[in-house]
Amino acid sequence: MKKLSNVFAILAILLTNIMCVVVTNICTSGYYAEKHFLTSAPWEVGFLFIIPFAIAIIACSVVSYIAKKKGK
């Protein structure tokens, strides 16, 4: 169970880093640019992409916690 706990803890950390990269890229790279101008998407669009990542991070953290408790 300890290995399972460690795997899900590492997965939660990786998802956090991937979330930061995705949201930053969406907010700064011109997601809605139409005329080749360097415009960025509104922050609300970036925050919408946080929702699925946050659900996955919370789920991984809960599974990691439960696996750690059962391993003791």
C-alpha positions, 0 to 999 in steps of 0.5 A: 500500500505504501507504493500505491500511496507514493504513486498517487502522491507523485501523480498529484504533484505532477498534475499540479505542475502540468496545471500551472503550465497549461493555464499559463500557456492559455492565458499568455499565448494568445488562445483567442488571437485571430489577427496574429496579434499577441493578445491573451485570453481572459483570465476566466478562460484559464480558470476554467481549465483549473477545474478538471485538474483540481478534481484530479489532484484532490482525487489523487490526494484522497487515494494517497491518504487512504492507501497510506492509512490502510498500509499502517 
